[in-house]
Amino acid sequence: MVIVQNMITKANQSKSGSFLVALVFTALGEKDQAFEWLEGAYREHDTFLPWLNVDPEFDSLHSDTRFQDLVRRIGIPDR
């Protein structure tokens, strides 16, 4: 978890990198944490967000209403 903590520190300091932190939490099965960081990526207008719906790393989140809401707010089409 030291690596994750370092990523979080850097993301907080630079106000970017939230998408990648969300990716790590998704891989760890920490959905609530992943959504918190995805919301941060949304606020930061992260350049990776348009790929959210097709990135297979986030497949485990697709059935969650929070994911569907985020995709709608980003304005990317459903798969």
Backbone atoms as SQL, in Angstrom:
CREATE TABLE atoms (id INTEGER PRIMARY KEY, chain TEXT, resi INTEGER, resn TEXT, atom TEXT, x REAL, y REAL, z REAL);
INSERT INTO atoms VALUES
  (1, 'A', 1, 'MET', 'N', 0.807, -1.199, 0.000),
  (2, 'A', 1, 'MET', 'CA', 0.000, 0.000, 0.000),
  (3, 'A', 1, 'MET', 'C', 0.854, 1.268, 0.000),
  (4, 'A', 2, 'VAL', 'N', 2.152, 1.140, 0.184),
  (5, 'A', 2, 'VAL', 'CA', 3.026, 2.306, 0.159),
  (6, 'A', 2, 'VAL', 'C', 2.985, 2.951, -1.218),
  (7, 'A', 3, 'ILE', 'N', 2.958, 2.151, -2.260),
  (8, 'A', 3, 'ILE', 'CA', 2.906, 2.690, -3.614),
  (9, 'A', 3, 'ILE', 'C', 1.617, 3.477, -3.817),
  (10, 'A', 4, 'VAL', 'N', 0.505, 2.928, -3.354),
  (11, 'A', 4, 'VAL', 'CA', -0.776, 3.621, -3.484),
  (12, 'A', 4, 'VAL', 'C', -0.738, 4.938, -2.715),
  (13, 'A', 5, 'GLN', 'N', -0.192, 4.925, -1.520),
  (14, 'A', 5, 'GLN', 'CA', -0.104, 6.154, -0.731),
  (15, 'A', 5, 'GLN', 'C', 0.750, 7.197, -1.442),
  (16, 'A', 6, 'ASN', 'N', 1.838, 6.765, -2.065),
  (17, 'A', 6, 'ASN', 'CA', 2.671, 7.698, -2.823),
  (18, 'A', 6, 'ASN', 'C', 1.900, 8.284, -4.006),
  (19, 'A', 7, 'MET', 'N', 1.121, 7.455, -4.680),
  (20, 'A', 7, 'MET', 'CA', 0.306, 7.935, -5.797),
  (21, 'A', 7, 'MET', 'C', -0.714, 8.967, -5.314),
  (22, 'A', 8, 'ILE', 'N', -1.337, 8.678, -4.181),
  (23, 'A', 8, 'ILE', 'CA', -2.335, 9.594, -3.618),
  (24, 'A', 8, 'ILE', 'C', -1.682, 10.927, -3.258),
  (25, 'A', 9, 'THR', 'N', -0.526, 10.877, -2.624),
  (26, 'A', 9, 'THR', 'CA', 0.181, 12.104, -2.253),
  (27, 'A', 9, 'THR', 'C', 0.503, 12.936, -3.487),
  (28, 'A', 10, 'LYS', 'N', 1.030, 12.290, -4.514),
  (29, 'A', 10, 'LYS', 'CA', 1.373, 13.013, -5.742),
  (30, 'A', 10, 'LYS', 'C', 0.132, 13.562, -6.432),
  (31, 'A', 11, 'ALA', 'N', -0.937, 12.780, -6.449),
  (32, 'A', 11, 'ALA', 'CA', -2.183, 13.248, -7.077),
  (33, 'A', 11, 'ALA', 'C', -2.742, 14.452, -6.334),
  (34, 'A', 12, 'ASN', 'N', -2.684, 14.426, -5.020),
  (35, 'A', 12, 'ASN', 'CA', -3.184, 15.558, -4.226),
  (36, 'A', 12, 'ASN', 'C', -2.323, 16.802, -4.403),
  (37, 'A', 13, 'GLN', 'N', -1.036, 16.618, -4.535),
  (38, 'A', 13, 'GLN', 'CA', -0.134, 17.756, -4.692),
  (39, 'A', 13, 'GLN', 'C', -0.266, 18.392, -6.070),
  (40, 'A', 14, 'SER', 'N', -0.475, 17.581, -7.090),
  (41, 'A', 14, 'SER', 'CA', -0.483, 18.108, -8.451),
  (42, 'A', 14, 'SER', 'C', -1.882, 18.380, -8.980),
  (43, 'A', 15, 'LYS', 'N', -2.886, 17.950, -8.254),
  (44, 'A', 15, 'LYS', 'CA', -4.275, 18.073, -8.702),
  (45, 'A', 15, 'LYS', 'C', -4.490, 17.374, -10.043),
  (46, 'A', 16, 'SER', 'N', -3.747, 16.307, -10.265),
  (47, 'A', 16, 'SER', 'CA', -3.953, 15.439, -11.417),
  (48, 'A', 16, 'SER', 'C', -3.545, 14.037, -10.994),
  (49, 'A', 17, 'GLY', 'N', -3.863, 13.084, -11.801),
  (50, 'A', 17, 'GLY', 'CA', -3.509, 11.710, -11.469),
  (51, 'A', 17, 'GLY', 'C', -4.620, 10.948, -10.773),
  (52, 'A', 18, 'SER', 'N', -5.759, 11.593, -10.567),
  (53, 'A', 18, 'SER', 'CA', -6.869, 10.921, -9.878),
  (54, 'A', 18, 'SER', 'C', -7.366, 9.705, -10.639),
  (55, 'A', 19, 'PHE', 'N', -7.359, 9.789, -11.963),
  (56, 'A', 19, 'PHE', 'CA', -7.808, 8.667, -12.780),
  (57, 'A', 19, 'PHE', 'C', -6.959, 7.427, -12.511),
  (58, 'A', 20, 'LEU', 'N', -5.651, 7.611, -12.445),
  (59, 'A', 20, 'LEU', 'CA', -4.759, 6.476, -12.216),
  (60, 'A', 20, 'LEU', 'C', -4.908, 5.908, -10.813),
  (61, 'A', 21, 'VAL', 'N', -5.146, 6.770, -9.834),
  (62, 'A', 21, 'VAL', 'CA', -5.403, 6.284, -8.476),
  (63, 'A', 21, 'VAL', 'C', -6.700, 5.485, -8.467),
  (64, 'A', 22, 'ALA', 'N', -7.718, 5.963, -9.188),
  (65, 'A', 22, 'ALA', 'CA', -8.982, 5.228, -9.288),
  (66, 'A', 22, 'ALA', 'C', -8.763, 3.867, -9.922),
  (67, 'A', 23, 'LEU', 'N', -7.900, 3.808, -10.904),
  (68, 'A', 23, 'LEU', 'CA', -7.583, 2.544, -11.563),
  (69, 'A', 23, 'LEU', 'C', -7.001, 1.541, -10.575),
  (70, 'A', 24, 'VAL', 'N', -6.104, 2.009, -9.724),
  (71, 'A', 24, 'VAL', 'CA', -5.491, 1.136, -8.715),
  (72, 'A', 24, 'VAL', 'C', -6.546, 0.630, -7.732),
  (73, 'A', 25, 'PHE', 'N', -7.400, 1.526, -7.243),
  (74, 'A', 25, 'PHE', 'CA', -8.425, 1.104, -6.293),
  (75, 'A', 25, 'PHE', 'C', -9.421, 0.144, -6.945),
  (76, 'A', 26, 'THR', 'N', -9.695, 0.332, -8.222),
  (77, 'A', 26, 'THR', 'CA', -10.571, -0.606, -8.930),
  (78, 'A', 26, 'THR', 'C', -9.926, -1.984, -8.977),
  (79, 'A', 27, 'ALA', 'N', -8.652, -2.035, -9.301),
  (80, 'A', 27, 'ALA', 'CA', -7.927, -3.309, -9.356),
  (81, 'A', 27, 'ALA', 'C', -7.890, -3.993, -7.993),
  (82, 'A', 28, 'LEU', 'N', -7.869, -3.197, -6.930),
  (83, 'A', 28, 'LEU', 'CA', -7.858, -3.753, -5.573),
  (84, 'A', 28, 'LEU', 'C', -9.257, -4.142, -5.087),
  (85, 'A', 29, 'GLY', 'N', -10.275, -3.849, -5.899),
  (86, 'A', 29, 'GLY', 'CA', -11.646, -4.174, -5.507),
  (87, 'A', 29, 'GLY', 'C', -12.259, -3.178, -4.545),
  (88, 'A', 30, 'GLU', 'N', -11.652, -2.023, -4.412),
  (89, 'A', 30, 'GLU', 'CA', -12.124, -0.970, -3.502),
  (90, 'A', 30, 'GLU', 'C', -13.000, 0.009, -4.291),
  (91, 'A', 31, 'LYS', 'N', -14.226, -0.395, -4.559),
  (92, 'A', 31, 'LYS', 'CA', -15.105, 0.383, -5.436),
  (93, 'A', 31, 'LYS', 'C', -15.411, 1.778, -4.899),
  (94, 'A', 32, 'ASP', 'N', -15.705, 1.889, -3.624),
  (95, 'A', 32, 'ASP', 'CA', -16.030, 3.209, -3.074),
  (96, 'A', 32, 'ASP', 'C', -14.863, 4.176, -3.236),
  (97, 'A', 33, 'GLN', 'N', -13.664, 3.700, -2.945),
  (98, 'A', 33, 'GLN', 'CA', -12.477, 4.536, -3.118),
  (99, 'A', 33, 'GLN', 'C', -12.269, 4.882, -4.594),
  (100, 'A', 34, 'ALA', 'N', -12.491, 3.897, -5.462),
  (101, 'A', 34, 'ALA', 'CA', -12.339, 4.137, -6.900),
  (102, 'A', 34, 'ALA', 'C', -13.278, 5.246, -7.362),
  (103, 'A', 35, 'PHE', 'N', -14.522, 5.204, -6.899),
  (104, 'A', 35, 'PHE', 'CA', -15.477, 6.236, -7.309),
  (105, 'A', 35, 'PHE', 'C', -15.122, 7.608, -6.742),
  (106, 'A', 36, 'GLU', 'N', -14.589, 7.655, -5.546),
  (107, 'A', 36, 'GLU', 'CA', -14.140, 8.943, -5.001),
  (108, 'A', 36, 'GLU', 'C', -13.072, 9.555, -5.901),
  (109, 'A', 37, 'TRP', 'N', -12.133, 8.738, -6.350),
  (110, 'A', 37, 'TRP', 'CA', -11.055, 9.237, -7.197),
  (111, 'A', 37, 'TRP', 'C', -11.543, 9.521, -8.616),
  (112, 'A', 38, 'LEU', 'N', -12.505, 8.760, -9.108),
  (113, 'A', 38, 'LEU', 'CA', -13.073, 9.070, -10.420),
  (114, 'A', 38, 'LEU', 'C', -13.806, 10.406, -10.389),
  (115, 'A', 39, 'GLU', 'N', -14.464, 10.691, -9.287),
  (116, 'A', 39, 'GLU', 'CA', -15.122, 11.994, -9.142),
  (117, 'A', 39, 'GLU', 'C', -14.072, 13.111, -9.144),
  (118, 'A', 40, 'GLY', 'N', -12.942, 12.853, -8.512),
  (119, 'A', 40, 'GLY', 'CA', -11.852, 13.822, -8.550),
  (120, 'A', 40, 'GLY', 'C', -11.340, 14.025, -9.969),
  (121, 'A', 41, 'ALA', 'N', -11.218, 12.936, -10.701),
  (122, 'A', 41, 'ALA', 'CA', -10.784, 13.026, -12.103),
  (123, 'A', 41, 'ALA', 'C', -11.790, 13.829, -12.915),
  (124, 'A', 42, 'TYR', 'N', -13.055, 13.663, -12.611),
  (125, 'A', 42, 'TYR', 'CA', -14.101, 14.427, -13.299),
  (126, 'A', 42, 'TYR', 'C', -13.958, 15.921, -13.001),
  (127, 'A', 43, 'ARG', 'N', -13.743, 16.249, -11.747),
  (128, 'A', 43, 'ARG', 'CA', -13.567, 17.658, -11.369),
  (129, 'A', 43, 'ARG', 'C', -12.316, 18.258, -12.016),
  (130, 'A', 44, 'GLU', 'N', -11.291, 17.422, -12.199),
  (131, 'A', 44, 'GLU', 'CA', -10.031, 17.877, -12.790),
  (132, 'A', 44, 'GLU', 'C', -10.062, 17.887, -14.317),
  (133, 'A', 45, 'HIS', 'N', -11.150, 17.400, -14.894),
  (134, 'A', 45, 'HIS', 'CA', -11.249, 17.268, -16.358),
  (135, 'A', 45, 'HIS', 'C', -10.109, 16.415, -16.896),
  (136, 'A', 46, 'ASP', 'N', -9.868, 15.297, -16.235),
  (137, 'A', 46, 'ASP', 'CA', -8.775, 14.402, -16.603),
  (138, 'A', 46, 'ASP', 'C', -8.913, 13.953, -18.060),
  (139, 'A', 47, 'THR', 'N', -7.810, 13.978, -18.779),
  (140, 'A', 47, 'THR', 'CA', -7.840, 13.637, -20.201),
  (141, 'A', 47, 'THR', 'C', -8.099, 12.158, -20.474),
  (142, 'A', 48, 'PHE', 'N', -7.968, 11.308, -19.473),
  (143, 'A', 48, 'PHE', 'CA', -8.239, 9.886, -19.654),
  (144, 'A', 48, 'PHE', 'C', -9.727, 9.552, -19.563),
  (145, 'A', 49, 'LEU', 'N', -10.527, 10.420, -18.994),
  (146, 'A', 49, 'LEU', 'CA', -11.946, 10.116, -18.752),
  (147, 'A', 49, 'LEU', 'C', -12.741, 9.712, -19.989),
  (148, 'A', 50, 'PRO', 'N', -12.503, 10.278, -21.159),
  (149, 'A', 50, 'PRO', 'CA', -13.285, 9.840, -22.317),
  (150, 'A', 50, 'PRO', 'C', -13.143, 8.350, -22.643),
  (151, 'A', 51, 'TRP', 'N', -12.106, 7.729, -22.138),
  (152, 'A', 51, 'TRP', 'CA', -11.866, 6.303, -22.388),
  (153, 'A', 51, 'TRP', 'C', -12.434, 5.413, -21.284),
  (154, 'A', 52, 'LEU', 'N', -13.025, 6.009, -20.287),
  (155, 'A', 52, 'LEU', 'CA', -13.504, 5.271, -19.110),
  (156, 'A', 52, 'LEU', 'C', -14.424, 4.114, -19.482),
  (157, 'A', 53, 'ASN', 'N', -15.334, 4.345, -20.393),
  (158, 'A', 53, 'ASN', 'CA', -16.353, 3.344, -20.716),
  (159, 'A', 53, 'ASN', 'C', -15.807, 2.168, -21.525),
  (160, 'A', 54, 'VAL', 'N', -14.650, 2.310, -22.146),
  (161, 'A', 54, 'VAL', 'CA', -14.087, 1.218, -22.947),
  (162, 'A', 54, 'VAL', 'C', -12.816, 0.627, -22.334),
  (163, 'A', 55, 'ASP', 'N', -12.332, 1.207, -21.265),
  (164, 'A', 55, 'ASP', 'CA', -11.143, 0.687, -20.592),
  (165, 'A', 55, 'ASP', 'C', -11.531, -0.573, -19.817),
  (166, 'A', 56, 'PRO', 'N', -10.994, -1.733, -20.209),
  (167, 'A', 56, 'PRO', 'CA', -11.392, -2.987, -19.549),
  (168, 'A', 56, 'PRO', 'C', -11.049, -3.045, -18.066),
  (169, 'A', 57, 'GLU', 'N', -10.136, -2.203, -17.617),
  (170, 'A', 57, 'GLU', 'CA', -9.774, -2.187, -16.202),
  (171, 'A', 57, 'GLU', 'C', -10.946, -1.755, -15.320),
  (172, 'A', 58, 'PHE', 'N', -11.908, -1.046, -15.910),
  (173, 'A', 58, 'PHE', 'CA', -13.052, -0.552, -15.147),
  (174, 'A', 58, 'PHE', 'C', -14.318, -1.379, -15.370),
  (175, 'A', 59, 'ASP', 'N', -14.203, -2.520, -16.036),
  (176, 'A', 59, 'ASP', 'CA', -15.374, -3.357, -16.312),
  (177, 'A', 59, 'ASP', 'C', -16.144, -3.730, -15.048),
  (178, 'A', 60, 'SER', 'N', -15.451, -3.923, -13.952),
  (179, 'A', 60, 'SER', 'CA', -16.129, -4.335, -12.714),
  (180, 'A', 60, 'SER', 'C', -17.018, -3.229, -12.139),
  (181, 'A', 61, 'LEU', 'N', -16.890, -2.016, -12.641),
  (182, 'A', 61, 'LEU', 'CA', -17.692, -0.898, -12.134),
  (183, 'A', 61, 'LEU', 'C', -18.928, -0.624, -12.990),
  (184, 'A', 62, 'HIS', 'N', -19.007, -1.206, -14.158),
  (185, 'A', 62, 'HIS', 'CA', -20.056, -0.863, -15.122),
  (186, 'A', 62, 'HIS', 'C', -21.473, -1.048, -14.586),
  (187, 'A', 63, 'SER', 'N', -21.705, -2.017, -13.754),
  (188, 'A', 63, 'SER', 'CA', -23.067, -2.276, -13.268),
  (189, 'A', 63, 'SER', 'C', -23.482, -1.328, -12.139),
  (190, 'A', 64, 'ASP', 'N', -22.560, -0.569, -11.630),
  (191, 'A', 64, 'ASP', 'CA', -22.838, 0.360, -10.526),
  (192, 'A', 64, 'ASP', 'C', -23.496, 1.631, -11.069),
  (193, 'A', 65, 'THR', 'N', -24.546, 2.077, -10.424),
  (194, 'A', 65, 'THR', 'CA', -25.243, 3.284, -10.893),
  (195, 'A', 65, 'THR', 'C', -24.347, 4.517, -10.864),
  (196, 'A', 66, 'ARG', 'N', -23.361, 4.529, -9.974),
  (197, 'A', 66, 'ARG', 'CA', -22.432, 5.662, -9.929),
  (198, 'A', 66, 'ARG', 'C', -21.609, 5.747, -11.216),
  (199, 'A', 67, 'PHE', 'N', -21.260, 4.585, -11.751),
  (200, 'A', 67, 'PHE', 'CA', -20.509, 4.549, -13.007),
  (201, 'A', 67, 'PHE', 'C', -21.370, 5.079, -14.143),
  (202, 'A', 68, 'GLN', 'N', -22.585, 4.584, -14.210),
  (203, 'A', 68, 'GLN', 'CA', -23.504, 5.018, -15.266),
  (204, 'A', 68, 'GLN', 'C', -23.749, 6.523, -15.190),
  (205, 'A', 69, 'ASP', 'N', -23.891, 7.049, -13.992),
  (206, 'A', 69, 'ASP', 'CA', -24.087, 8.481, -13.815),
  (207, 'A', 69, 'ASP', 'C', -22.859, 9.268, -14.273),
  (208, 'A', 70, 'LEU', 'N', -21.683, 8.789, -13.924),
  (209, 'A', 70, 'LEU', 'CA', -20.451, 9.466, -14.313),
  (210, 'A', 70, 'LEU', 'C', -20.290, 9.468, -15.835),
  (211, 'A', 71, 'VAL', 'N', -20.541, 8.342, -16.469),
  (212, 'A', 71, 'VAL', 'CA', -20.451, 8.255, -17.929),
  (213, 'A', 71, 'VAL', 'C', -21.420, 9.247, -18.571),
  (214, 'A', 72, 'ARG', 'N', -22.612, 9.352, -18.022),
  (215, 'A', 72, 'ARG', 'CA', -23.616, 10.295, -18.546),
  (216, 'A', 72, 'ARG', 'C', -23.110, 11.731, -18.414),
  (217, 'A', 73, 'ARG', 'N', -22.549, 12.063, -17.231),
  (218, 'A', 73, 'ARG', 'CA', -22.068, 13.430, -17.006),
  (219, 'A', 73, 'ARG', 'C', -20.871, 13.770, -17.875),
  (220, 'A', 74, 'ILE', 'N', -20.020, 12.787, -18.136),
  (221, 'A', 74, 'ILE', 'CA', -18.878, 13.015, -19.015),
  (222, 'A', 74, 'ILE', 'C', -19.357, 13.231, -20.436),
  (223, 'A', 75, 'GLY', 'N', -20.446, 12.561, -20.788),
  (224, 'A', 75, 'GLY', 'CA', -21.006, 12.720, -22.130),
  (225, 'A', 75, 'GLY', 'C', -20.445, 11.736, -23.136),
  (226, 'A', 76, 'ILE', 'N', -19.964, 10.592, -22.646),
  (227, 'A', 76, 'ILE', 'CA', -19.464, 9.571, -23.576),
  (228, 'A', 76, 'ILE', 'C', -20.565, 8.546, -23.825),
  (229, 'A', 77, 'PRO', 'N', -20.610, 7.990, -25.027),
  (230, 'A', 77, 'PRO', 'CA', -21.671, 7.043, -25.365),
  (231, 'A', 77, 'PRO', 'C', -21.531, 5.726, -24.617),
  (232, 'A', 78, 'ASP', 'N', -22.669, 5.054, -24.438),
  (233, 'A', 78, 'ASP', 'CA', -22.647, 3.711, -23.851),
  (234, 'A', 78, 'ASP', 'C', -21.907, 2.787, -24.801),
  (235, 'A', 79, 'ARG', 'N', -21.439, 1.698, -24.251),
  (236, 'A', 79, 'ARG', 'CA', -20.768, 0.690, -25.072),
  (237, 'A', 79, 'ARG', 'C', -21.716, 0.090, -26.048);
